[in-house]
């Protein structure tokens, strides 16, 4: 195969991957928050609607996801810095995760933000069938999903967007 043909095939592949990523990554942006209720590890029921009026960061994670585990201290720091200002961070463990392992990680990592186990897949289905971790959603105080991201978050960007939301409230 000639170099020109290889470059053309590679370019088409990149364009196709980008198109698929846009469909997978941004289906919720600008839409109202999904109808979802989280059952925390303590058994408390928290509906996303009950958090209206404040910014909410929802992150789907898995116990076997190294990127998810690496992100925990950053999510904890965000929670520590902004919870008193009305910002809620919710970590949603995937349906396939073992509840005992989730609890062990939560304890070992001293995770004090809301943690739910999506044991019946209802939360991931409410967000459009989340399958890849980490996947995060930032919901503004008016209930709109501002953005959805696959992979490690840019925490400076997250903080900046949340700060702007808090200034408008």
C-alpha positions as CSV (number, residue, x, y, z in Angstrom):
1,X,0.0,0.0,0.0
2,X,1.4,3.4,-0.9
3,X,2.2,6.1,1.7
4,X,-0.6,8.3,0.3
5,X,-3.1,5.6,0.5
6,X,-2.0,4.7,4.1
7,X,-2.4,8.4,5.1
8,X,-5.9,8.5,3.5
9,X,-7.0,5.4,5.4
10,X,-5.5,6.7,8.7
11,X,-7.3,10.1,8.2
12,X,-10.6,8.4,7.4
13,X,-10.1,6.3,10.6
14,X,-9.5,9.4,12.7
15,X,-12.5,11.2,11.3
16,X,-14.7,8.2,11.9
17,X,-13.4,7.8,15.5
18,X,-14.1,11.5,16.1
19,X,-17.6,11.2,14.8
20,X,-18.3,8.2,17.0
21,X,-16.8,9.9,20.0
22,X,-19.0,13.0,19.5
23,X,-22.1,10.7,19.6
24,X,-20.9,8.8,22.6
25,X,-19.4,11.7,24.6
26,X,-21.9,14.6,24.2
27,X,-25.5,13.2,24.0
28,X,-26.5,15.0,27.2
29,X,-24.9,18.4,26.8
30,X,-27.4,21.2,27.0
31,X,-30.3,18.9,28.0
32,X,-32.2,18.8,31.3
33,X,-30.8,16.6,34.0
34,X,-31.8,13.0,33.7
35,X,-34.3,11.5,36.1
36,X,-32.1,9.6,38.5
37,X,-32.1,8.6,42.1
38,X,-28.9,7.5,43.8
39,X,-28.9,5.1,46.7
40,X,-25.8,5.9,48.7
41,X,-23.8,3.2,50.4
42,X,-25.5,4.2,53.7
43,X,-28.9,3.5,52.1
44,X,-29.9,7.1,51.7
45,X,-32.0,8.0,48.6
46,X,-30.9,11.2,46.8
47,X,-32.7,12.2,43.6
48,X,-30.9,14.4,41.2
49,X,-33.9,16.6,41.1
50,X,-33.5,17.2,44.9
51,X,-30.1,18.8,44.1
52,X,-31.6,21.4,41.9
53,X,-30.3,24.9,42.6
54,X,-26.7,23.8,43.0
55,X,-23.9,22.5,40.7
56,X,-23.6,18.7,40.7
57,X,-20.7,16.6,39.3
58,X,-21.7,13.0,38.7
59,X,-18.8,10.6,38.0
60,X,-19.3,7.0,37.0
61,X,-16.3,4.9,38.2
62,X,-15.3,1.3,38.6
63,X,-13.1,-0.4,41.2
64,X,-11.0,-2.0,38.4
65,X,-10.4,1.3,36.5
66,X,-6.9,2.7,37.3
67,X,-7.9,6.2,35.9
68,X,-11.0,6.2,38.2
69,X,-8.8,5.4,41.2
70,X,-6.3,8.0,40.2
71,X,-9.1,10.6,40.0
72,X,-10.5,9.9,43.6
73,X,-8.1,12.3,45.4
74,X,-9.0,15.1,43.0
75,X,-12.8,14.5,43.4
76,X,-12.3,14.4,47.2
77,X,-10.4,17.7,47.1
78,X,-13.2,19.3,45.0
79,X,-15.7,18.0,47.5
80,X,-13.7,19.3,50.5
81,X,-13.3,22.8,48.8
82,X,-16.8,23.3,47.6
83,X,-19.3,21.2,49.5
84,X,-20.0,24.1,52.0
85,X,-20.8,26.3,49.0
86,X,-23.5,23.9,47.8
87,X,-21.6,21.8,45.3
88,X,-22.4,18.1,45.3
89,X,-20.0,15.4,44.0
90,X,-21.5,12.0,43.3
91,X,-19.5,8.9,42.6
92,X,-21.5,6.1,40.9
93,X,-19.8,2.7,41.1
94,X,-20.7,0.5,38.1
95,X,-23.2,-2.3,38.4
96,X,-20.6,-5.0,38.0
97,X,-18.6,-3.8,41.0
98,X,-18.6,-5.9,44.2
99,X,-20.2,-3.9,47.0
100,X,-17.6,-5.0,49.6
101,X,-14.8,-3.9,47.3
102,X,-16.5,-0.5,46.7
103,X,-16.8,0.0,50.5
104,X,-13.2,-1.0,51.0
105,X,-12.0,1.5,48.5
106,X,-14.3,4.2,49.9
107,X,-12.8,3.6,53.4
108,X,-9.2,3.2,52.2
109,X,-9.4,6.4,50.1
110,X,-11.4,8.3,52.7
111,X,-14.1,9.3,50.2
112,X,-16.6,11.5,51.9
113,X,-18.5,12.7,48.9
114,X,-21.7,10.8,47.9
115,X,-21.1,7.3,46.7
116,X,-23.8,5.1,45.1
117,X,-23.7,1.6,43.6
118,X,-25.6,1.3,40.4
119,X,-26.4,-2.3,41.1
120,X,-29.5,-2.4,38.8
121,X,-28.1,-0.1,36.1
122,X,-30.9,2.4,36.6
123,X,-28.5,5.3,37.0
124,X,-26.3,4.5,34.0
125,X,-29.5,4.0,31.9
126,X,-30.8,7.4,33.1
127,X,-27.6,9.0,31.8
128,X,-27.8,7.2,28.4
129,X,-26.4,3.8,29.2
130,X,-23.0,4.7,30.5
131,X,-20.5,1.8,29.8
132,X,-17.1,3.4,30.0
133,X,-15.4,4.7,33.1
134,X,-14.7,7.2,34.1
135,X,-17.6,9.2,32.6
136,X,-18.5,12.4,34.2
137,X,-21.4,14.9,33.9
138,X,-21.5,18.5,35.2
139,X,-25.0,19.6,35.9
140,X,-25.7,23.3,36.5
141,X,-28.0,24.7,39.2
142,X,-30.8,25.1,36.6
143,X,-30.7,21.4,35.9
144,X,-28.9,21.4,32.5
145,X,-26.1,19.1,31.7
146,X,-23.3,21.5,30.9
147,X,-20.9,18.8,29.6
148,X,-20.1,15.1,29.6
149,X,-16.5,13.8,29.6
150,X,-15.0,10.4,29.1
151,X,-11.7,9.9,30.9
152,X,-9.7,11.9,33.5
153,X,-11.2,15.3,34.3
154,X,-9.3,18.6,33.9
155,X,-9.9,19.6,37.5
156,X,-8.9,23.3,36.9
157,X,-11.5,23.5,34.2
158,X,-14.1,21.8,36.4
159,X,-13.4,24.2,39.2
160,X,-13.6,27.2,36.9
161,X,-16.9,26.2,35.5
162,X,-18.3,25.5,38.9
163,X,-17.0,28.9,40.2
164,X,-18.8,30.6,37.3
165,X,-22.0,28.7,38.2
166,X,-21.8,29.8,41.8
167,X,-21.2,33.4,40.9
168,X,-24.4,33.4,38.8
169,X,-26.5,31.8,41.6
